[in-house]
Amino acid sequence: MRSGSAGDGTAQPEPRTPTTGPRRRRGPGPFTLIVLPGVVTLTGVFAFLSLTGALDTALPQDQAPGRSEPAVGNVDGSYVPWLRRATADCAGVTPALLAAHIDRLSGWQDDTASLSEQGIARFTDAGWKTWGRDDDGNGTSSPRDAVDAIMALGRQDCSLAEKMTALRTKGTVNGDVADLTLAAYAVGTDQVEKAGKVPDPARAFVAEVKKRLPRYDALVRQNPGQENGRAAGALLAPPVTALTVTSPFGSRAHPLTGVTKLHTGVDFGAPQGAQVSAAWEGRVEFAGLTSAYGYRVVIDHGTVDGKRLETTYSHLSALQVTTGQSVTTGQPVGFVGSTGLSTGPHLHFEVLLDGQYTDPTAWLAGGGR
């Protein structure tokens, strides 16, 4: 007997059909034998692809219906301040264009089968000698360091943009500076000058980079941060005497957990017990012990250009302030330590603007070294 649901929630018996003999058990019909196994198989495949993310490959986001700006899966907002800094004094090259250029070169992937080209910007040894520096201050200049690579390619592109601007000013070449710059990267400045425009061999490269622009324009808009890496008029005092960067702001593998994610601040190397001071005047929002950051101080500095500014000081060995206390610039707040998830004495220093992490070195006089 089968049960059905009645309107009042009670089960009602199914009416019986009178029979004149024993009921025969029917075998499976064509639907069950032929169609149903296929449906089950397709459903299982669809579920597997959905769980593994393989459907994203089957239907790229920039081809999915209703998508006008594809998501950027290979790079997060932590690199936007560096893209801004790399192009800050560069006419014709924007942060989004630089990001799209890197995407065209490597898809923001460090691995490459080539022995002569390294890192996300695919620098050769000769190219790195010309453009590479230790921009994030971690003691090593490497094309495999994403921040160093961003800044190096920015210098190269900006140098090309300057040359293209000069040629266009003299009337030697015509066209958009960004297009001419990408063409000069692809085939060399001499070929661009000879053609007087984007030469045919470079057109495909230029088009491929420009095709990627919308997604990186969106990424830059989603991470507005501050103009040129710092809000106008805001300049923080060094929280420790020597700003020696041991781990920069940006994506990294955590030294203890091994998990790759955004390193939300800058680690300044300093000896155990070194003085830590408030980078600016404000009110102590939090001062206490946490599991990950150890002894930690958070200072609310009020608003800067309409945006709330906060700084944090972590892994301290001891506190010198309490929650709710007002502090002045340079006032002691604690001592360098290694409490919480830490591999040794250092200061983990963060700057937040409207709750968003920004690169602290852009806010500090002298940055980091």
N, C-alpha and C positions, 0 to 999 in steps of 0.2 A: 504494500500500500504506500502511495506517495503522499506527501503532505504539501499543502499550499498555504500561503498567508492570507488570512482574511483581514478585512478592514479593521476589525476590532483587536487584531493581534492574536486571535485564537486559531489553532490549526483546524482545517476542515477536511473531512475524508474525501478522497477522489471517488467519483461515481464508478461503480463496476459495470462492465459490459457483459451481458449474459452470454455464455458460450454453450455450445452443444457437444463439445468434446474437449479432450485435453489440449491446452494451449501449446503450440509449437514454438520452440526457441529459435528466433531468427538470427541468421549470421550477419556479420558486418556488411554494410552496403558499400557501394563504390566510393562514396565520399570518405568513409572511414578508412578504406584500403588505399586510396590514391591521393586524395586532396589533403586529408588531415596530417599525414606524416610530413608533407612538404611545408604546411603551415607551421607545425611544431618546429621543424628544422630552421626555417627562416626566422621564427621568433627567437630561438636560441642564439642564432648567429647575430641578430640585431642586438640582443641583450649583451652578448659578449663584446661586440664592437663598441657599444655605448659605455660599458664599464672600463674598457681599456683605452678609450679615447681614439680608437682607430677610425671612428666615423668622421673625425675632423680631417683625416687625410682623404677619405673618400669624397668629402664635400668641403673644400677649403672655405674658410670664413669669408674670404673676399669674393666668393662666388655664391654664397648662401643667399636665398631670397630675402629681401628686406634689410640686408646689411649694407649700410652706406660707408661705414668706417670700420675696417677689420680690427679685431683685437690684436694687441702686440704681445705675443706669447713668449718671445725670446729675451725680452728686456723689460725691466721694471722701472718705476719712477725714480729709483735711487740714483740713476745715471744722469737724470735731467740737469741737476746743477753743474755737472762736469761738461755736459754738452753745451750748456749756456756759457760756461767759463771759456771753453775752447773757441767759441765763436763770438765772444763779447766785443772784440775790437775788429771785427771782420765784416766788411761791406760785401754783401752778395751771398754769404754762407750763413744759414740759420741753424739753430740747434736741430730742428727737424730734418733739414737737408743732410747734415752731418750724420745723423742717425740712419737715415735712409741709405746713405752711401755705405755705411758699415753693413747694413742689412744686405745690400747688393753684393758686397765682397764676401761675407761669411755667414749671413743669417744670424749674426751675433753669437756664433759658435766658435769656440777657441780651437777645436780640433780640426786638423787638416792633413790630408795625405801628402801634401807637398813638404819637402825638406827645406825648401828655400824661402817659403812664405810662412810667417808665424802670427798667431794671435787673431783677434777679431778683425783687425784692420789689415791683415795679411802683409806685414812688412817684411822686406828682405833685410839681410844684415846691413847692406849698404844704405838702404833707406832709413833703417833705424839709427845708424850713426849720424845721419843728417838731422832727423826729426825727433828722435826719442830722448826723453828725459825722465827723471824720477819725479813725476808730478804729484803723486800722492804722498811723498815723503816717507816711504816705508824702507828706504835704504837701498832699493834695487830699481834699476831702470830696465824694464823688460817689455817686449811687444806682447807677451802673454799676460801681462797685467792690464786688465780692461781699462782702468782709469788712465794709465800711461798711454795706452793705445789710442783712446779717445782724444786725448790732448795732442798727441803726435800727429794724428791724421787731421785734426783741426788746424794745426800749424801748417801742415802741407797744403791743405785746401785753401787756407787763407792766403798763403803765399802765391798760389796759383791765381786766386781771385784778384789779388793786387796786380799781378802781371796782366791779367785779362782786362782789368779796368783801365790800366795805362794804355794798352793797345787800342781799346775802344775809344778812349779819349783822343788818341791821335788819328782815329778813323781807319786804323789798319784792319780791325775786325768789327763785325756787327753781330748783335744778338744779346740775349739775356746773360748777365754776368754769371749766374748760377749754372746755366747750360754750358757756357764757354769754359767755366772752371772744371766741370765734370769731364768735358771733352779733353781738356788739357791733361787731366789726370789719366784718362784712358789711352790717349795716343801721343801726348807730348805737346808742349807749347808751340814748337816749330810747325807742326802740321796744322794746328789751329790758325796760326798766323799766316801760313801759306794759303789756306783755304779762305781766310777772311771771315770765317763763320764756323759753326760746328761742322767738321768734315764728316763725310758719309761713314767712314769706318767707326766713328764714335757715336753715331746717332742711336744705335740700339742700346748702348750702355747708358747714355743720358736718359733715354725713355724708361729704362728699367728702374733707374734710381727715382725718377720723378713719379713713377707709378706707385712707389712706396710712400710718398710724401704724406698723403692724407692720414694714414694710421699714426705717423709720428707727430704730425701737427696735433692730433687728438691727444697723444701722450703728453706733449709739452703743455697743452691747455689743461689737462687733468692734474698736472703738477706745476702750478704757477710759481710756487716758492716765492722768490723775491727777485727784483731786477738785478742782473749781473751778480747773482748769488747772495745778495744781502739787501735788506730793506734800507731805504734811503735814511741816512742819519744815524743808523744803529752801528755801533762799534763796541765790541765787548773787550774787556780787559782779560789778559791771560789768566786762567784759573790756577796754573802752576807756573813756576819760574821759567822753566825751559819747555818750549812746545815741541818736543821730540815725538813725532808720530810713529807709533809702533804698529798700529792697525788703522787704516783710513776708513772713512765713511763709504758705504756701498755694499754690494753683495759679496759675501764671503762664506767659506765653510767654517763653522764655529770650531775653535781649537779643541774643545772638550766633547761636544755632542756630535760633531761631524756634519751637522745639518747646515745646508747652504741656504742662507736667507739674508735679508737686509741687516747689515751692521749699522745700527741706528745712530751711532755717534762716532767719535774719534777716540782712540786710546793714546794717551800721552804717557810715555815712559818716564817714571820718576822713582826715586828710592823710597823704601818703606819709611813712613813717618813724615814725608815732605809736606809742607803746608799747601792746603787747597783753599782758594779764596773765591768769593763771589765775583762773577764776571761783570755784574751790573747791580745796581740797587734794586730792591724789590722786597717781596714778602715770602717767607719760607712756607711753601705749600705742603711740604712733607719732609720729615726728617726721622728716619727710623731704619730698622733692619728688614730686609727682604730676602727671599730665598735665592733669587738669581743675581741681583745686583749687590747683595751684601748691605753694608751701611750706605744709605743713599739720601741725598738731599735734592729736593726739587724747589726751584725758586720761580715765582711768578713775577715778571717784570712789568706787568701792565700791558698797555697796547702801544704798538709802533705802527704808525700809518694805518690805524684802524684794525690792526691784527694783534692778537695776544701773543706775547713772547715769553717763553719759559726756557730755563736752562736746568740741566740735571748733572749731578756729581755722584759717581758710584764706585763701589768696591773700597770705600773708605775704611780705615782701621779704627777710627773713632769720630764722633760728631762733636761739633762746637756750637751748634745752633739747635733750636727747637721749633716745632711746627707753630706757625702763627707769628714768629718773630720777624721784625723788619731788619733788613741788612743794607749796608752801603757797599758801593763798588770797592773791591779789594778786601772786604772784611773776611776774616778766617771763618770757614764753615766746617772744616774737618781736616783729616790727615790721610795721605795716600796709604792704601793698604791693598789687600788681596782677598777681601771677604766675598762670599757668594761664589758664583761660577767664574773663577779666575785662575789663570795659570801662573801669576806672579804679580808683584806690586805694580800698579799703574792707576791712572785716572781715566775712567770711561766718562767722557763729557758729551752731552747732547744739547742741541738747540732745536726747539719746536716753535713753529710759527702757525698759529691757529690749529694746534694739535698735530701738524704735519712735521715729520722729521726733515731737517735740512742739513746741509754740510756745514759743520761748525767752523771749519777753517776759513770759510768765506766771511765769517762774522768777526774773526779775531785779528787784531793788529799784528801784521807779520805772518798770519796764517800758521802753517806748520812747516817743519823742515825734517 
